[in-house]
Amino acid sequence: MEEIFGITITEWVGYAAMAGLLISFTMKDVRKLRIINTIGCILFVIYGFMLQTAWPVIISNGAIALINLYYLLIKKD
């Protein structure tokens, strides 16, 4: 697997996902929180597939992304 600075692409995706989730919880604006959190969740879903299908990671973050999208697009809180 290709590495950048000794870190695999899979790990980079995982770190980016983690950073997205952490950053989202620093937001005061709920809409921004949901947008950034959704991006982090989507990255975690990708990461789950890159880990040879880690279903708990995929299912939990996929569900959270769908809930965020519901509130962003339908409920519009």
C-alpha positions, 0 to 999 in steps of 0.5 A: 500500500502506498504511504505518505510520510510513513502513513498509509492512505487508509490511515490518512482517511481515518485521520481526516474523518476523526479530525472532521468529527472533532472539529464539528463539535467545536462549532456553535452553529448547529448547521455548520456542526451538522455539515462538517460532522456529515463530511467526517461521517462520510469519510468514516464510511469510506475508511470502513470500506478501506479496512476490508469492510468494518461494518460497525464503522460503516453502519454507525457513521452511515446512520449518523450521516443520514440523520444529519442530512435529514435535519439539514435538508428536510427538517432544517433546524 
